[in-house]
Amino acid sequence: MFSHLVLGANDIEASKKFYDAIITATGGKEGFTDPKGRVIYMHNGGMLLITKPIDGKDATCANGGTVGFAMESPAQADAWHAAGIAAGGTTCEDPPGEREGSGLYLAYLRDPAGNKLCGLHRLG
């Protein structure tokens, strides 16, 4: 359904450090910067762009919004979460783990700009 996702950031270098860490933790490559200063990631058929807002105003995170990243295993979700914390992210929600009765293993982070992320593995 989705072709790509764009997230705003005020500190592109801090965001690149964070996203390089969590994307490489799942087997992807570090982002590259295009001529407009956007950092671009392509992995497993998806594309993520990190950019300063086009309107010149400050980037803000979406209150109530969550960006989900598909994980291949609980171990990969744990590695993704740990890489994010080590690269300047903060943990949020419950600790990484299986959510009772859901069939899901979830790990939540906030990136340096405050965006909420979820590493999700479907158990089964």
Secondary structure by P-SEA (a helix, b strand, c coil): cccbbbbbbccaaaaaaaaaaaaaaacccccccccccbbbbbcccbbbbbbcccccccccccccbbbbbbbccaaaaaaaaaaaaaaccccccccccccccccbbbbbbbcccbbbbbbccccc
